[in-house]
Amino acid sequence: MKYFCSQQEQVASELRLGRPPEVWDETLRAHIAVCRSCSDLALVAQALQQDRTQTVQAAQIASPGALWWQAQVRLRKGAMERVTRPIAVAEKFALISMTAAVLAGIVWKRNLFLGWLLGVLSLPHSDAVQAGTSLIDGWITVLMAAGLGTVALCAGLTVYVLREKE
């Protein structure tokens, strides 16, 4: 450490010991009153020591039982997250697969789907038989998409079970 005053090293050692300036040597106290760098060093060090003392006194130490309980809660939460992570991945995979299957079914049977949708939106009284047929054809598409979604869900669960065994 570089000192700017010959007495600064002595002031720093007194401050490190934590003794108050009232018990220092009389010549050192007189020097601090005159020397700006030494007085600044003493002022800053005393402010930091006072702040540290206040912080330590203000700190509330929790009981060991509460600390143990919080640690146990954190451990359980972490374990639950590790256990449920593969399930969440399988659910996302199944949801994406099911959405893709539904969209593929809609694109594949778009004419039938549009006819069913138009039939549901405007059911004329004279075309009731045709609308009923269109409605049944639409439900077949929906059931087919649901079946594909079920297959996708089973595939996701299979991936989960196989990953869990590894």
MORA-V476762 format. One line per field, one symbol per residue. phi: phi as a letter, one per 20 degrees, with the letter a starting at -180 (. if undefined). burial: b if it has 16 or more other C-alpha atoms within 10 Angstrom, else e. Layout:
BEGIN
phi->???
burial->???
END
This chain:
BEGIN
phi->.edecfeffffffffffnefffeffffffffffeeffffffffffffffffffffffffdeffgfffffffffffffffffffegfffffffffffffffffffffffdffffffffffffcefffdfffffffffffffffffffffffffffffffffffffff
burial->eeeeeeebeebbebbeeeeebeeeeeebbebbeeeeebbebbeebbeeeeeeeeeeeeeeeeeeeeeeeeeeeeeeeeeeeeeeebbeebbebbbebbbbbbeebbeeeeebbebbeebeeeeeeeeeeebeebbebbeebbeebbebbbbbbebbbebbeeeeee
END
